[in-house]
Amino acid sequence: MATDIRLKREKDFSLVFKKGKRLYSSALSMIYLPANSLKVGFAVSKKHGGSVKRNRIKRLLRESFRSFLPEIRQNFFFVFIPKEKEEYSLDVFKKNMDYLFKKAGIKKNA
């Protein structure tokens, strides 16, 4: 990503999982927490497949999130968790993220 906005530390992930609000769509779960900076993490478990498949899912999620960066109006920590599917596509992730951001009232034009 342009500037490094990835959520990396286990402490940050734990904080989001414990105190964050959860929203669900057909392909994604989103956990978010107001914070002093914008960071995003992706939790893709081994049940999604081998490392190649998991890394592809994370790349698709990162690209999808990147398209929404200009529209996010304040700082949050986000964690996205994909649901198990046969196929994963960028379009599906974008539609689901758009839905989740609107539902949470996070997008500027929501």
N, C-alpha and C positions, 0 to 999 in steps of 0.2 A: 504494500500500500504506500501511497505517497509519503506521508509521514507515518512513523510507526505507531499505529493506534491499536495494536493487537494486545489483548489481555493475555498475559503470560504467566504471572505469578499464581501459585496455588492459593495463596492468601486471598487474592482478588477474586478468583473463581469461587472459593468457599464463601466469601462475603456475599457475592451475587446469589449463589444458591440458597444461602440462609435467609437473607433479608429482601431479596428482589421480588417483584411482582411477576406473575406468570400469565402469559397469554398463549392461546393455541390456535393453529390453523390446520388445514388438511395435511400439509407436508412439513410444518415446522412448529416447534415450541420456542417461545422467546421469553427469556427472563431478563428483566431490566431493573436498574437501580440508579437513581440520581447520584451523580458523582461530581468531582471537581475537574474531570477531564473526560474526553470521549474515548472509550476503548471498547473493543469487541473481541469476543472469543467464540470458539466453536467446539462443541462437545460431540464428537462422533465416535460412538463406541465400537467395539470389535464385532458386535452383532451385525454391523453394516457390511462386513466383509474384510478382506485382507487390506494391508497397508496401502496398496496401489489404489484400491477403490475408495478407501477412507480419505486419502489425500486428494483424490479427484473431487470428492464431495466438498471438502474444505475449500478447494480452489474455486468451485462454483459458488459456494456461500460467500467467500471473500469478494468475488467479482460482483455478485448481486448486491452486497452491502455497499460496496464502493459506489454504485450507481445512485444510492440514496444519500450519500454524504452531504451534498449541498442542501438537502431538504431537512436535515435533522436540526432542530432549533436550539437545543441545549445539550449540556454534557451528561452522558449516561454511561454506565457500564452495561454492555449487552452480552448475553450468552445465547447462542442459537443452537438448538438441538434438532437435527433432522429426524423425521419419522422413517421407519424402515419401509422401503419401496423396492420394486424391481429395477426401475430406471429413475435417474435423477437428471433434471434439466435446469438450465439457467432460467428459462422462462417461468417454470413452476416456482422456483425459489424467489424470483423477482415479484411475481404476483402475490405470493404468500407474505413476503416481507412488507410489501405495500399495504396489504390488508392489516397486518399486525401493527405497523406504525400508525395507520389511521385509527385503528381501534384504541391504541394507547394515547392518541392525541399528540404524538411526537413530531409528526411532519409539519412543516411550516404552512403548507396549503391544506391541512386537514380541517 
